[in-house]
């Protein structure tokens, strides 16, 4: 029962965030998804509805060890490197209803360190 309440709360927060945040071709949206085992990030152009760049901790070539927070930082760096290679320098950060701390914050800091602006 508590899981359903938690999910519905996150969905409600997510809807509020998505009302204000949209990704454009000039400034796409960096969306974060957090599961119990991994973390996923993708950069999305909402006008075309296409994912431009994606990275996750479950990719085959992902080699970061340590805590999930350390892995999140590496995913942030990896998505930023891929984005810069694709010509994307500025994004809008979409925390997807999650609180901005822990793994979500670590991913954002990793992306900023690698040169992404948001």
Jmol script that loads the backbone (N, CA, C; Angstrom):
load data "model"
ATOM      1  N   UNK A   1       0.812  -1.193   0.000  1.00  0.00           N
ATOM      2  CA  UNK A   1       0.000   0.000   0.000  1.00  0.00           C
ATOM      3  C   UNK A   1       0.862   1.267   0.000  1.00  0.00           C
ATOM      4  N   UNK A   2       1.912   1.277   0.820  1.00  0.00           N
ATOM      5  CA  UNK A   2       2.767   2.468   0.902  1.00  0.00           C
ATOM      6  C   UNK A   2       3.470   2.731  -0.421  1.00  0.00           C
ATOM      7  N   UNK A   3       3.795   1.667  -1.163  1.00  0.00           N
ATOM      8  CA  UNK A   3       4.441   1.815  -2.463  1.00  0.00           C
ATOM      9  C   UNK A   3       3.566   2.545  -3.472  1.00  0.00           C
ATOM     10  N   UNK A   4       2.261   2.231  -3.439  1.00  0.00           N
ATOM     11  CA  UNK A   4       1.324   2.885  -4.356  1.00  0.00           C
ATOM     12  C   UNK A   4       1.209   4.373  -4.055  1.00  0.00           C
ATOM     13  N   UNK A   5       1.184   4.706  -2.768  1.00  0.00           N
ATOM     14  CA  UNK A   5       1.074   6.108  -2.364  1.00  0.00           C
ATOM     15  C   UNK A   5       2.321   6.865  -2.805  1.00  0.00           C
ATOM     16  N   UNK A   6       3.477   6.242  -2.615  1.00  0.00           N
ATOM     17  CA  UNK A   6       4.745   6.869  -2.983  1.00  0.00           C
ATOM     18  C   UNK A   6       4.806   7.111  -4.496  1.00  0.00           C
ATOM     19  N   UNK A   7       4.379   6.103  -5.285  1.00  0.00           N
ATOM     20  CA  UNK A   7       4.388   6.234  -6.744  1.00  0.00           C
ATOM     21  C   UNK A   7       3.408   7.306  -7.215  1.00  0.00           C
ATOM     22  N   UNK A   8       2.221   7.328  -6.615  1.00  0.00           N
ATOM     23  CA  UNK A   8       1.233   8.324  -7.057  1.00  0.00           C
ATOM     24  C   UNK A   8       1.708   9.729  -6.691  1.00  0.00           C
ATOM     25  N   UNK A   9       2.417   9.881  -5.575  1.00  0.00           N
ATOM     26  CA  UNK A   9       2.971  11.172  -5.183  1.00  0.00           C
ATOM     27  C   UNK A   9       4.014  11.618  -6.197  1.00  0.00           C
ATOM     28  N   UNK A  10       4.911  10.695  -6.600  1.00  0.00           N
ATOM     29  CA  UNK A  10       5.943  11.026  -7.577  1.00  0.00           C
ATOM     30  C   UNK A  10       5.308  11.393  -8.915  1.00  0.00           C
ATOM     31  N   UNK A  11       4.269  10.672  -9.317  1.00  0.00           N
ATOM     32  CA  UNK A  11       3.582  10.973 -10.574  1.00  0.00           C
ATOM     33  C   UNK A  11       2.959  12.370 -10.539  1.00  0.00           C
ATOM     34  N   UNK A  12       2.386  12.747  -9.393  1.00  0.00           N
ATOM     35  CA  UNK A  12       1.774  14.067  -9.252  1.00  0.00           C
ATOM     36  C   UNK A  12       2.833  15.172  -9.355  1.00  0.00           C
ATOM     37  N   UNK A  13       3.971  14.962  -8.687  1.00  0.00           N
ATOM     38  CA  UNK A  13       5.071  15.924  -8.754  1.00  0.00           C
ATOM     39  C   UNK A  13       5.601  16.001 -10.183  1.00  0.00           C
ATOM     40  N   UNK A  14       5.719  14.846 -10.822  1.00  0.00           N
ATOM     41  CA  UNK A  14       6.241  14.767 -12.193  1.00  0.00           C
ATOM     42  C   UNK A  14       5.362  15.568 -13.162  1.00  0.00           C
ATOM     43  N   UNK A  15       4.047  15.454 -13.017  1.00  0.00           N
ATOM     44  CA  UNK A  15       3.137  16.211 -13.882  1.00  0.00           C
ATOM     45  C   UNK A  15       3.341  17.709 -13.717  1.00  0.00           C
ATOM     46  N   UNK A  16       3.527  18.156 -12.485  1.00  0.00           N
ATOM     47  CA  UNK A  16       3.755  19.575 -12.226  1.00  0.00           C
ATOM     48  C   UNK A  16       5.049  20.067 -12.851  1.00  0.00           C
ATOM     49  N   UNK A  17       6.073  19.240 -12.777  1.00  0.00           N
ATOM     50  CA  UNK A  17       7.365  19.604 -13.366  1.00  0.00           C
ATOM     51  C   UNK A  17       7.250  19.682 -14.888  1.00  0.00           C
ATOM     52  N   UNK A  18       6.576  18.685 -15.475  1.00  0.00           N
ATOM     53  CA  UNK A  18       6.481  18.619 -16.937  1.00  0.00           C
ATOM     54  C   UNK A  18       5.578  19.710 -17.512  1.00  0.00           C
ATOM     55  N   UNK A  19       4.728  20.323 -16.691  1.00  0.00           N
ATOM     56  CA  UNK A  19       3.943  21.469 -17.159  1.00  0.00           C
ATOM     57  C   UNK A  19       4.862  22.643 -17.465  1.00  0.00           C
ATOM     58  N   UNK A  20       5.896  22.792 -16.642  1.00  0.00           N
ATOM     59  CA  UNK A  20       6.796  23.936 -16.763  1.00  0.00           C
ATOM     60  C   UNK A  20       8.009  23.663 -17.646  1.00  0.00           C
ATOM     61  N   UNK A  21       8.432  22.398 -17.746  1.00  0.00           N
ATOM     62  CA  UNK A  21       9.672  22.071 -18.449  1.00  0.00           C
ATOM     63  C   UNK A  21       9.374  21.313 -19.737  1.00  0.00           C
ATOM     64  N   UNK A  22       9.893  21.826 -20.851  1.00  0.00           N
ATOM     65  CA  UNK A  22       9.842  21.090 -22.119  1.00  0.00           C
ATOM     66  C   UNK A  22      11.186  21.232 -22.807  1.00  0.00           C
ATOM     67  N   UNK A  23      11.546  20.217 -23.540  1.00  0.00           N
ATOM     68  CA  UNK A  23      12.808  20.243 -24.261  1.00  0.00           C
ATOM     69  C   UNK A  23      12.606  20.732 -25.680  1.00  0.00           C
ATOM     70  N   UNK A  24      13.417  21.683 -26.084  1.00  0.00           N
ATOM     71  CA  UNK A  24      13.353  22.220 -27.446  1.00  0.00           C
ATOM     72  C   UNK A  24      14.601  21.758 -28.201  1.00  0.00           C
ATOM     73  N   UNK A  25      14.638  21.948 -29.511  1.00  0.00           N
ATOM     74  CA  UNK A  25      15.851  21.563 -30.248  1.00  0.00           C
ATOM     75  C   UNK A  25      17.083  22.343 -29.785  1.00  0.00           C
ATOM     76  N   UNK A  26      16.898  23.610 -29.376  1.00  0.00           N
ATOM     77  CA  UNK A  26      18.034  24.417 -28.907  1.00  0.00           C
ATOM     78  C   UNK A  26      18.462  24.004 -27.503  1.00  0.00           C
ATOM     79  N   UNK A  27      17.494  23.644 -26.678  1.00  0.00           N
ATOM     80  CA  UNK A  27      17.784  23.290 -25.281  1.00  0.00           C
ATOM     81  C   UNK A  27      16.936  22.075 -24.888  1.00  0.00           C
ATOM     82  N   UNK A  28      17.417  20.864 -25.203  1.00  0.00           N
ATOM     83  CA  UNK A  28      16.631  19.656 -24.910  1.00  0.00           C
ATOM     84  C   UNK A  28      16.555  19.351 -23.412  1.00  0.00           C
ATOM     85  N   UNK A  29      15.735  18.367 -23.081  1.00  0.00           N
ATOM     86  CA  UNK A  29      15.470  18.012 -21.690  1.00  0.00           C
ATOM     87  C   UNK A  29      16.315  16.813 -21.271  1.00  0.00           C
ATOM     88  N   UNK A  30      17.020  16.942 -20.147  1.00  0.00           N
ATOM     89  CA  UNK A  30      17.786  15.840 -19.563  1.00  0.00           C
ATOM     90  C   UNK A  30      16.905  15.176 -18.525  1.00  0.00           C
ATOM     91  N   UNK A  31      16.380  14.000 -18.853  1.00  0.00           N
ATOM     92  CA  UNK A  31      15.449  13.289 -17.992  1.00  0.00           C
ATOM     93  C   UNK A  31      16.173  12.171 -17.247  1.00  0.00           C
ATOM     94  N   UNK A  32      15.843  12.012 -15.967  1.00  0.00           N
ATOM     95  CA  UNK A  32      16.491  11.022 -15.112  1.00  0.00           C
ATOM     96  C   UNK A  32      15.460   9.991 -14.671  1.00  0.00           C
ATOM     97  N   UNK A  33      15.831   8.718 -14.737  1.00  0.00           N
ATOM     98  CA  UNK A  33      15.002   7.657 -14.158  1.00  0.00           C
ATOM     99  C   UNK A  33      15.863   6.858 -13.201  1.00  0.00           C
ATOM    100  N   UNK A  34      15.338   6.634 -12.023  1.00  0.00           N
ATOM    101  CA  UNK A  34      16.084   5.949 -10.978  1.00  0.00           C
ATOM    102  C   UNK A  34      15.345   4.669 -10.603  1.00  0.00           C
ATOM    103  N   UNK A  35      16.021   3.531 -10.707  1.00  0.00           N
ATOM    104  CA  UNK A  35      15.435   2.281 -10.239  1.00  0.00           C
ATOM    105  C   UNK A  35      16.240   1.815  -9.030  1.00  0.00           C
ATOM    106  N   UNK A  36      15.847   0.709  -8.449  1.00  0.00           N
ATOM    107  CA  UNK A  36      16.580   0.211  -7.290  1.00  0.00           C
ATOM    108  C   UNK A  36      17.984  -0.250  -7.661  1.00  0.00           C
ATOM    109  N   UNK A  37      18.147  -0.771  -8.873  1.00  0.00           N
ATOM    110  CA  UNK A  37      19.452  -1.305  -9.278  1.00  0.00           C
ATOM    111  C   UNK A  37      20.303  -0.316 -10.052  1.00  0.00           C
ATOM    112  N   UNK A  38      19.694   0.556 -10.832  1.00  0.00           N
ATOM    113  CA  UNK A  38      20.482   1.423 -11.702  1.00  0.00           C
ATOM    114  C   UNK A  38      19.906   2.806 -11.843  1.00  0.00           C
ATOM    115  N   UNK A  39      20.581   3.601 -12.656  1.00  0.00           N
ATOM    116  CA  UNK A  39      20.109   4.958 -12.954  1.00  0.00           C
ATOM    117  C   UNK A  39      20.253   5.180 -14.452  1.00  0.00           C
ATOM    118  N   UNK A  40      19.309   5.882 -15.027  1.00  0.00           N
ATOM    119  CA  UNK A  40      19.244   6.081 -16.468  1.00  0.00           C
ATOM    120  C   UNK A  40      19.053   7.563 -16.744  1.00  0.00           C
ATOM    121  N   UNK A  41      19.725   8.063 -17.775  1.00  0.00           N
ATOM    122  CA  UNK A  41      19.576   9.462 -18.168  1.00  0.00           C
ATOM    123  C   UNK A  41      19.432   9.520 -19.674  1.00  0.00           C
ATOM    124  N   UNK A  42      18.538  10.370 -20.143  1.00  0.00           N
ATOM    125  CA  UNK A  42      18.410  10.567 -21.580  1.00  0.00           C
ATOM    126  C   UNK A  42      18.101  12.029 -21.876  1.00  0.00           C
ATOM    127  N   UNK A  43      18.610  12.469 -23.009  1.00  0.00           N
ATOM    128  CA  UNK A  43      18.368  13.837 -23.457  1.00  0.00           C
ATOM    129  C   UNK A  43      17.345  13.763 -24.577  1.00  0.00           C
ATOM    130  N   UNK A  44      16.239  14.501 -24.384  1.00  0.00           N
ATOM    131  CA  UNK A  44      15.059  14.357 -25.244  1.00  0.00           C
ATOM    132  C   UNK A  44      14.690  15.687 -25.875  1.00  0.00           C
ATOM    133  N   UNK A  45      14.380  15.644 -27.173  1.00  0.00           N
ATOM    134  CA  UNK A  45      13.799  16.787 -27.876  1.00  0.00           C
ATOM    135  C   UNK A  45      12.293  16.553 -27.909  1.00  0.00           C
ATOM    136  N   UNK A  46      11.538  17.326 -27.133  1.00  0.00           N
ATOM    137  CA  UNK A  46      10.096  17.101 -27.017  1.00  0.00           C
ATOM    138  C   UNK A  46       9.321  17.528 -28.254  1.00  0.00           C
ATOM    139  N   UNK A  47       9.871  18.408 -29.074  1.00  0.00           N
ATOM    140  CA  UNK A  47       9.175  18.812 -30.302  1.00  0.00           C
ATOM    141  C   UNK A  47       9.053  17.638 -31.258  1.00  0.00           C
ATOM    142  N   UNK A  48      10.126  16.874 -31.429  1.00  0.00           N
ATOM    143  CA  UNK A  48      10.105  15.703 -32.307  1.00  0.00           C
ATOM    144  C   UNK A  48       9.749  14.434 -31.552  1.00  0.00           C
ATOM    145  N   UNK A  49       9.828  14.474 -30.223  1.00  0.00           N
ATOM    146  CA  UNK A  49       9.551  13.288 -29.424  1.00  0.00           C
ATOM    147  C   UNK A  49      10.639  12.242 -29.566  1.00  0.00           C
ATOM    148  N   UNK A  50      11.883  12.685 -29.725  1.00  0.00           N
ATOM    149  CA  UNK A  50      12.983  11.747 -29.952  1.00  0.00           C
ATOM    150  C   UNK A  50      14.040  11.865 -28.866  1.00  0.00           C
ATOM    151  N   UNK A  51      14.619  10.720 -28.524  1.00  0.00           N
ATOM    152  CA  UNK A  51      15.755  10.687 -27.612  1.00  0.00           C
ATOM    153  C   UNK A  51      17.004  10.937 -28.429  1.00  0.00           C
ATOM    154  N   UNK A  52      17.758  11.961 -28.053  1.00  0.00           N
ATOM    155  CA  UNK A  52      18.968  12.327 -28.786  1.00  0.00           C
ATOM    156  C   UNK A  52      20.186  11.580 -28.260  1.00  0.00           C
ATOM    157  N   UNK A  53      20.293  11.471 -26.939  1.00  0.00           N
ATOM    158  CA  UNK A  53      21.443  10.831 -26.282  1.00  0.00           C
ATOM    159  C   UNK A  53      20.929  10.101 -25.052  1.00  0.00           C
ATOM    160  N   UNK A  54      21.525   8.939 -24.743  1.00  0.00           N
ATOM    161  CA  UNK A  54      21.137   8.209 -23.541  1.00  0.00           C
ATOM    162  C   UNK A  54      22.354   7.537 -22.921  1.00  0.00           C
ATOM    163  N   UNK A  55      22.311   7.376 -21.600  1.00  0.00           N
ATOM    164  CA  UNK A  55      23.354   6.648 -20.882  1.00  0.00           C
ATOM    165  C   UNK A  55      22.722   6.030 -19.643  1.00  0.00           C
ATOM    166  N   UNK A  56      23.275   4.896 -19.219  1.00  0.00           N
ATOM    167  CA  UNK A  56      22.756   4.256 -18.019  1.00  0.00           C
ATOM    168  C   UNK A  56      23.836   3.432 -17.341  1.00  0.00           C
ATOM    169  N   UNK A  57      23.555   3.054 -16.115  1.00  0.00           N
ATOM    170  CA  UNK A  57      24.505   2.242 -15.365  1.00  0.00           C
ATOM    171  C   UNK A  57      24.406   0.772 -15.754  1.00  0.00           C
ATOM    172  N   UNK A  58      23.458   0.409 -16.612  1.00  0.00           N
ATOM    173  CA  UNK A  58      23.311  -0.986 -17.021  1.00  0.00           C
ATOM    174  C   UNK A  58      23.875  -1.258 -18.411  1.00  0.00           C
ATOM    175  N   UNK A  59      24.572  -0.273 -18.997  1.00  0.00           N
ATOM    176  CA  UNK A  59      25.188  -0.489 -20.300  1.00  0.00           C
ATOM    177  C   UNK A  59      26.351  -1.469 -20.187  1.00  0.00           C
ATOM    178  N   UNK A  60      26.653  -2.160 -21.275  1.00  0.00           N
ATOM    179  CA  UNK A  60      27.720  -3.159 -21.251  1.00  0.00           C
ATOM    180  C   UNK A  60      29.086  -2.542 -21.003  1.00  0.00           C
ATOM    181  N   UNK A  61      29.350  -1.368 -21.577  1.00  0.00           N
ATOM    182  CA  UNK A  61      30.674  -0.758 -21.434  1.00  0.00           C
ATOM    183  C   UNK A  61      30.791   0.123 -20.184  1.00  0.00           C
ATOM    184  N   UNK A  62      29.783   0.102 -19.325  1.00  0.00           N
ATOM    185  CA  UNK A  62      29.832   0.876 -18.084  1.00  0.00           C
ATOM    186  C   UNK A  62      30.659   0.111 -17.070  1.00  0.00           C
ATOM    187  N   UNK A  63      31.686   0.767 -16.512  1.00  0.00           N
ATOM    188  CA  UNK A  63      32.619   0.034 -15.652  1.00  0.00           C
ATOM    189  C   UNK A  63      32.792   0.631 -14.264  1.00  0.00           C
ATOM    190  N   UNK A  64      31.990   1.633 -13.883  1.00  0.00           N
ATOM    191  CA  UNK A  64      32.175   2.283 -12.584  1.00  0.00           C
ATOM    192  C   UNK A  64      31.771   1.346 -11.456  1.00  0.00           C
ATOM    193  N   UNK A  65      32.626   1.228 -10.500  1.00  0.00           N
ATOM    194  CA  UNK A  65      32.340   0.436  -9.305  1.00  0.00           C
ATOM    195  C   UNK A  65      32.086   1.401  -8.156  1.00  0.00           C
ATOM    196  N   UNK A  66      31.716   0.872  -7.019  1.00  0.00           N
ATOM    197  CA  UNK A  66      31.478   1.709  -5.857  1.00  0.00           C
ATOM    198  C   UNK A  66      30.002   1.810  -5.545  1.00  0.00           C
ATOM    199  N   UNK A  67      29.650   2.845  -4.809  1.00  0.00           N
ATOM    200  CA  UNK A  67      28.262   3.013  -4.396  1.00  0.00           C
ATOM    201  C   UNK A  67      27.399   3.458  -5.578  1.00  0.00           C
ATOM    202  N   UNK A  68      26.097   3.412  -5.374  1.00  0.00           N
ATOM    203  CA  UNK A  68      25.182   3.849  -6.434  1.00  0.00           C
ATOM    204  C   UNK A  68      25.333   5.341  -6.705  1.00  0.00           C
ATOM    205  N   UNK A  69      25.739   6.107  -5.695  1.00  0.00           N
ATOM    206  CA  UNK A  69      25.966   7.539  -5.888  1.00  0.00           C
ATOM    207  C   UNK A  69      27.166   7.756  -6.801  1.00  0.00           C
ATOM    208  N   UNK A  70      28.235   6.976  -6.618  1.00  0.00           N
ATOM    209  CA  UNK A  70      29.412   7.064  -7.493  1.00  0.00           C
ATOM    210  C   UNK A  70      29.042   6.685  -8.921  1.00  0.00           C
ATOM    211  N   UNK A  71      28.244   5.633  -9.055  1.00  0.00           N
ATOM    212  CA  UNK A  71      27.805   5.205 -10.386  1.00  0.00           C
ATOM    213  C   UNK A  71      26.960   6.280 -11.055  1.00  0.00           C
ATOM    214  N   UNK A  72      26.117   6.962 -10.285  1.00  0.00           N
ATOM    215  CA  UNK A  72      25.273   8.025 -10.827  1.00  0.00           C
ATOM    216  C   UNK A  72      26.118   9.159 -11.383  1.00  0.00           C
ATOM    217  N   UNK A  73      27.171   9.513 -10.673  1.00  0.00           N
ATOM    218  CA  UNK A  73      28.060  10.585 -11.123  1.00  0.00           C
ATOM    219  C   UNK A  73      28.704  10.205 -12.455  1.00  0.00           C
ATOM    220  N   UNK A  74      29.116   8.939 -12.586  1.00  0.00           N
ATOM    221  CA  UNK A  74      29.721   8.464 -13.833  1.00  0.00           C
ATOM    222  C   UNK A  74      28.718   8.487 -14.985  1.00  0.00           C
ATOM    223  N   UNK A  75      27.471   8.121 -14.709  1.00  0.00           N
ATOM    224  CA  UNK A  75      26.428   8.168 -15.745  1.00  0.00           C
ATOM    225  C   UNK A  75      26.219   9.614 -16.190  1.00  0.00           C
ATOM    226  N   UNK A  76      26.229  10.546 -15.249  1.00  0.00           N
ATOM    227  CA  UNK A  76      26.108  11.971 -15.583  1.00  0.00           C
ATOM    228  C   UNK A  76      27.235  12.431 -16.480  1.00  0.00           C
ATOM    229  N   UNK A  77      28.454  12.016 -16.159  1.00  0.00           N
ATOM    230  CA  UNK A  77      29.605  12.389 -16.985  1.00  0.00           C
ATOM    231  C   UNK A  77      29.490  11.783 -18.370  1.00  0.00           C
ATOM    232  N   UNK A  78      29.062  10.517 -18.434  1.00  0.00           N
ATOM    233  CA  UNK A  78      28.955   9.823 -19.718  1.00  0.00           C
ATOM    234  C   UNK A  78      27.890  10.452 -20.615  1.00  0.00           C
ATOM    235  N   UNK A  79      26.729  10.798 -20.048  1.00  0.00           N
ATOM    236  CA  UNK A  79      25.671  11.409 -20.858  1.00  0.00           C
ATOM    237  C   UNK A  79      26.107  12.793 -21.333  1.00  0.00           C
ATOM    238  N   UNK A  80      26.861  13.517 -20.505  1.00  0.00           N
ATOM    239  CA  UNK A  80      27.352  14.837 -20.903  1.00  0.00           C
ATOM    240  C   UNK A  80      28.367  14.728 -22.031  1.00  0.00           C
ATOM    241  N   UNK A  81      29.264  13.745 -21.948  1.00  0.00           N
ATOM    242  CA  UNK A  81      30.252  13.542 -23.020  1.00  0.00           C
ATOM    243  C   UNK A  81      29.568  13.212 -24.336  1.00  0.00           C
ATOM    244  N   UNK A  82      28.561  12.324 -24.282  1.00  0.00           N
ATOM    245  CA  UNK A  82      27.822  11.963 -25.501  1.00  0.00           C
ATOM    246  C   UNK A  82      27.071  13.169 -26.060  1.00  0.00           C
ATOM    247  N   UNK A  83      26.504  13.987 -25.161  1.00  0.00           N
ATOM    248  CA  UNK A  83      25.747  15.161 -25.600  1.00  0.00           C
ATOM    249  C   UNK A  83      26.656  16.173 -26.270  1.00  0.00           C
ATOM    250  N   UNK A  84      27.804  16.429 -25.684  1.00  0.00           N
ATOM    251  CA  UNK A  84      28.739  17.393 -26.260  1.00  0.00           C
ATOM    252  C   UNK A  84      29.239  16.894 -27.619  1.00  0.00           C
ATOM    253  N   UNK A  85      29.452  15.589 -27.730  1.00  0.00           N
ATOM    254  CA  UNK A  85      29.856  15.007 -29.016  1.00  0.00           C
ATOM    255  C   UNK A  85      28.752  15.164 -30.062  1.00  0.00           C
ATOM    256  N   UNK A  86      27.496  15.183 -29.618  1.00  0.00           N
ATOM    257  CA  UNK A  86      26.357  15.357 -30.529  1.00  0.00           C
ATOM    258  C   UNK A  86      26.031  16.824 -30.768  1.00  0.00           C
ATOM    259  N   UNK A  87      26.799  17.739 -30.156  1.00  0.00           N
ATOM    260  CA  UNK A  87      26.592  19.165 -30.373  1.00  0.00           C
ATOM    261  C   UNK A  87      25.615  19.815 -29.416  1.00  0.00           C
ATOM    262  N   UNK A  88      25.313  19.154 -28.306  1.00  0.00           N
ATOM    263  CA  UNK A  88      24.384  19.705 -27.316  1.00  0.00           C
ATOM    264  C   UNK A  88      25.202  20.221 -26.139  1.00  0.00           C
ATOM    265  N   UNK A  89      25.047  21.520 -25.839  1.00  0.00           N
ATOM    266  CA  UNK A  89      25.806  22.110 -24.733  1.00  0.00           C
ATOM    267  C   UNK A  89      24.914  22.515 -23.561  1.00  0.00           C
ATOM    268  N   UNK A  90      23.665  22.916 -23.871  1.00  0.00           N
ATOM    269  CA  UNK A  90      22.734  23.363 -22.832  1.00  0.00           C
ATOM    270  C   UNK A  90      21.509  22.461 -22.798  1.00  0.00           C
ATOM    271  N   UNK A  91      21.066  22.128 -21.583  1.00  0.00           N
ATOM    272  CA  UNK A  91      19.878  21.297 -21.405  1.00  0.00           C
ATOM    273  C   UNK A  91      19.019  21.869 -20.287  1.00  0.00           C
ATOM    274  N   UNK A  92      17.802  21.365 -20.202  1.00  0.00           N
ATOM    275  CA  UNK A  92      16.901  21.652 -19.091  1.00  0.00           C
ATOM    276  C   UNK A  92      16.846  20.378 -18.258  1.00  0.00           C
ATOM    277  N   UNK A  93      17.050  20.477 -16.953  1.00  0.00           N
ATOM    278  CA  UNK A  93      17.104  19.291 -16.095  1.00  0.00           C
ATOM    279  C   UNK A  93      15.708  18.899 -15.625  1.00  0.00           C
ATOM    280  N   UNK A  94      15.337  17.639 -15.879  1.00  0.00           N
ATOM    281  CA  UNK A  94      14.046  17.090 -15.469  1.00  0.00           C
ATOM    282  C   UNK A  94      14.312  15.992 -14.451  1.00  0.00           C
ATOM    283  N   UNK A  95      14.026  16.280 -13.184  1.00  0.00           N
ATOM    284  CA  UNK A  95      14.315  15.300 -12.140  1.00  0.00           C
ATOM    285  C   UNK A  95      13.235  14.232 -12.052  1.00  0.00           C
ATOM    286  N   UNK A  96      12.198  14.361 -12.856  1.00  0.00           N
ATOM    287  CA  UNK A  96      11.199  13.315 -13.049  1.00  0.00           C
ATOM    288  C   UNK A  96      10.418  12.971 -11.782  1.00  0.00           C
ATOM    289  N   UNK A  97      10.209  13.944 -10.902  1.00  0.00           N
ATOM    290  CA  UNK A  97       9.437  13.701  -9.691  1.00  0.00           C
ATOM    291  C   UNK A  97      10.266  13.258  -8.501  1.00  0.00           C
ATOM    292  N   UNK A  98      11.544  12.966  -8.716  1.00  0.00           N
ATOM    293  CA  UNK A  98      12.412  12.571  -7.608  1.00  0.00           C
ATOM    294  C   UNK A  98      12.921  13.816  -6.896  1.00  0.00           C
ATOM    295  N   UNK A  99      13.219  13.672  -5.610  1.00  0.00           N
ATOM    296  CA  UNK A  99      13.800  14.777  -4.877  1.00  0.00           C
ATOM    297  C   UNK A  99      15.221  15.011  -5.360  1.00  0.00           C
ATOM    298  N   UNK A 100      15.667  16.261  -5.341  1.00  0.00           N
ATOM    299  CA  UNK A 100      17.006  16.598  -5.826  1.00  0.00           C
ATOM    300  C   UNK A 100      18.022  16.378  -4.710  1.00  0.00           C
ATOM    301  N   UNK A 101      18.335  15.122  -4.470  1.00  0.00           N
ATOM    302  CA  UNK A 101      19.417  14.770  -3.555  1.00  0.00           C
ATOM    303  C   UNK A 101      19.835  13.335  -3.848  1.00  0.00           C
ATOM    304  N   UNK A 102      20.930  12.909  -3.287  1.00  0.00           N
ATOM    305  CA  UNK A 102      21.384  11.543  -3.482  1.00  0.00           C
ATOM    306  C   UNK A 102      21.817  11.286  -4.907  1.00  0.00           C
ATOM    307  N   UNK A 103      21.259  10.236  -5.505  1.00  0.00           N
ATOM    308  CA  UNK A 103      21.682   9.811  -6.842  1.00  0.00           C
ATOM    309  C   UNK A 103      21.318  10.810  -7.928  1.00  0.00           C
ATOM    310  N   UNK A 104      20.175  11.456  -7.814  1.00  0.00           N
ATOM    311  CA  UNK A 104      19.747  12.441  -8.820  1.00  0.00           C
ATOM    312  C   UNK A 104      20.693  13.642  -8.796  1.00  0.00           C
ATOM    313  N   UNK A 105      21.012  14.109  -7.611  1.00  0.00           N
ATOM    314  CA  UNK A 105      21.927  15.237  -7.462  1.00  0.00           C
ATOM    315  C   UNK A 105      23.325  14.870  -7.967  1.00  0.00           C
ATOM    316  N   UNK A 106      23.760  13.660  -7.672  1.00  0.00           N
ATOM    317  CA  UNK A 106      25.074  13.194  -8.101  1.00  0.00           C
ATOM    318  C   UNK A 106      25.167  13.131  -9.630  1.00  0.00           C
ATOM    319  N   UNK A 107      24.104  12.662 -10.280  1.00  0.00           N
ATOM    320  CA  UNK A 107      24.081  12.611 -11.743  1.00  0.00           C
ATOM    321  C   UNK A 107      24.168  14.028 -12.318  1.00  0.00           C
ATOM    322  N   UNK A 108      23.431  14.952 -11.739  1.00  0.00           N
ATOM    323  CA  UNK A 108      23.449  16.339 -12.218  1.00  0.00           C
ATOM    324  C   UNK A 108      24.832  16.952 -12.049  1.00  0.00           C
ATOM    325  N   UNK A 109      25.483  16.715 -10.912  1.00  0.00           N
ATOM    326  CA  UNK A 109      26.821  17.258 -10.675  1.00  0.00           C
ATOM    327  C   UNK A 109      27.831  16.662 -11.648  1.00  0.00           C
ATOM    328  N   UNK A 110      27.709  15.366 -11.933  1.00  0.00           N
ATOM    329  CA  UNK A 110      28.604  14.722 -12.894  1.00  0.00           C
ATOM    330  C   UNK A 110      28.450  15.313 -14.283  1.00  0.00           C
ATOM    331  N   UNK A 111      27.216  15.588 -14.677  1.00  0.00           N
ATOM    332  CA  UNK A 111      26.958  16.174 -15.994  1.00  0.00           C
ATOM    333  C   UNK A 111      27.523  17.590 -16.076  1.00  0.00           C
ATOM    334  N   UNK A 112      27.374  18.348 -14.994  1.00  0.00           N
ATOM    335  CA  UNK A 112      27.924  19.711 -14.968  1.00  0.00           C
ATOM    336  C   UNK A 112      29.443  19.691 -15.037  1.00  0.00           C
ATOM    337  N   UNK A 113      30.067  18.766 -14.306  1.00  0.00           N
ATOM    338  CA  UNK A 113      31.533  18.652 -14.311  1.00  0.00           C
ATOM    339  C   UNK A 113      32.053  18.345 -15.711  1.00  0.00           C
ATOM    340  N   UNK A 114      31.305  17.555 -16.474  1.00  0.00           N
ATOM    341  CA  UNK A 114      31.739  17.167 -17.813  1.00  0.00           C
ATOM    342  C   UNK A 114      31.439  18.240 -18.854  1.00  0.00           C
ATOM    343  N   UNK A 115      30.814  19.357 -18.452  1.00  0.00           N
ATOM    344  CA  UNK A 115      30.662  20.488 -19.362  1.00  0.00           C
ATOM    345  C   UNK A 115      29.256  20.808 -19.819  1.00  0.00           C
ATOM    346  N   UNK A 116      28.245  20.102 -19.314  1.00  0.00           N
ATOM    347  CA  UNK A 116      26.864  20.390 -19.701  1.00  0.00           C
ATOM    348  C   UNK A 116      26.358  21.577 -18.876  1.00  0.00           C
ATOM    349  N   UNK A 117      25.605  22.475 -19.509  1.00  0.00           N
ATOM    350  CA  UNK A 117      25.105  23.673 -18.833  1.00  0.00           C
ATOM    351  C   UNK A 117      23.606  23.521 -18.611  1.00  0.00           C
ATOM    352  N   UNK A 118      23.180  23.678 -17.343  1.00  0.00           N
ATOM    353  CA  UNK A 118      21.744  23.720 -17.011  1.00  0.00           C
ATOM    354  C   UNK A 118      21.520  24.364 -15.676  1.00  0.00           C
TER     355      UNK A 118
END
end "model"
wireframe off; spacefill off
backbone 0.3
color backbone group
